[in-house]
Amino acid sequence: VNVWVWPTMEQELKREWIDCPQAQAAGDETGKEQELSFRVMQWNTLADALTKSSPDSNFYRSPPEALKWSHRKQRILAEILRSEADIVCLEEVDHFHDFFQPELSQRGFKGLYRAKDSSPCVYVQPNNGPDGSAVFYRSSKFSLVEKKEIVLKGPDGHNSSQIAILVKLEPKLAADIPRQKKQNLDGETEPESETFSPKHKKTEQQPTFCVAVAHLKAKAGHDEYRLAQGKHLQLELASFAQGLPAVICGDFNAQPAESVYQYFSSKGDLKLASAYATALGGKEPPFTSWKFRPSKESKYAIDYIWYTHETLHLNSVWSIPTEDDIGKAALPCLAYPSDHLAVCASLQFCK
C-alpha cells in the first residue's frame, strides 16, 4: 500500500486556467451549437532511468531529492489530478505497470501504453525497462471505440525508434438520453443510459473523436527527421479519424520556427491549431521545458496540444509557471517532478 505525502498548495507551482474569449467568440460567430467539453493534458513526465545527475550529466543543478522516483511519483500524480484532465497523454513513461496504471485506475482512468522498440532507458543501470507513451481517459466519461499503435517513419521511409498511439473515444451520454446496449473495446457492456454531463444536449449522433499521443525524435540537427515523422503521424491520423474531430498531443522536440511546427500550423490535411498559440495571441509559451546541462542551458517550447479547429473550440489553457516561480535550479526541482511542464487545454465540441 502506498502512503502518499501530498504536496501542499505552498509547495506547488502556481497554475491557473486562462480563458480564451477570442476563441469562444470565433466559435459563436459561426453559429455552431456548443457541445460537450473536456480537458486534455500533454506531459513528458521524464523517465525514471533518465534522471541520473552528476557534474557531467543532465540536471546537475537539480537537488538529488528532486530526482528520486519516490519523491517524483507523488508529485506527478498530484499534478495530473489537480489539472482535472479527462484525457492524459504522457511520454517517457517507464513505470506504467507498477505506477501509472494502478494509481490512475484507482481514480477512474483507463489507459493504453506502447513501449519504444528502442529506448535509451535500457542502457542505464538500474532501469525499469524501456520507456514509452501512454494515453489515459476518464472511463466515466468516455468509451474506447478503436485504437491503433504506429511506429513513426523517418525521411527514408523506414521505421524509427519513435511511436504514437491513436485512440477513438465516444463520450458517454447523459442520463436522459437512451442508447442501445453494446460491447465496447474496454470489455464493458454499456447500459442504456449513462452520465456524462448535465449540460449535454440531446443529439442524434455522438461526437466521437480521436486523440493521438506522440514523441518525436530528440536533439538538434534532426529537423527533417521530425518533419517526416510529423507528416507520417498526420497521414495515419487522417486515415484513422475519417473526418472526426481530433487532438494531437506530444513532445515534438521542435520549437515553433522548425519545419514540423510550421507544417502542423499551416499545412497538412487536418486543419490544426495549437491550443497555446491560439490562447496567447499567436505565440507559444516562452518555454515548456527548462533544464541545465553541463554544456548549456536548454529552455524552449517543444510540447504542444493541436486540435482540429473547425470541429473543436478552445475554451481555456493552463498557465505556464514563470522562471521566478520555478527557481534558478530550473527543472526538475523539489516543487516540480519533470524537466517538462504539463500543458493542458479545455476543448469543446461544435455542431
Buried (B, 14 or more C-beta within 10 A) or exposed (E): EEEEEEBEEEEBBEBEBBBBEEBBEBBEEEEBEBBBBBBBBBBBBBBBBBBEBEEEEBBBBBBEEBBEBEBBBBBBBBBBBBBEBBBBBBBBBBBBEEBBBEBBEEEEBBBBBBBBEEBBBBEBEEBBBBBBBBBBBBBEBBBBBBBBBBBBBBBEEEBBBBBBBBBBBBBBBBEEBEBEEEEBBBEEEBEEEBEBBEEBEEBEEBBBBBBBBBBBBBEEEBBEBBBBBBBBBBBBBBEBBEEBBBBBBBBBBBBBEBBBBBBBBEBBEBEBBBBBBBBBEEEBBEBBBBBBEEEEEBBBBBBBBBBBBEBBBBBBBBBBBEEEBBBEBBBBBBBBBBBBBBBBBBBBBBE
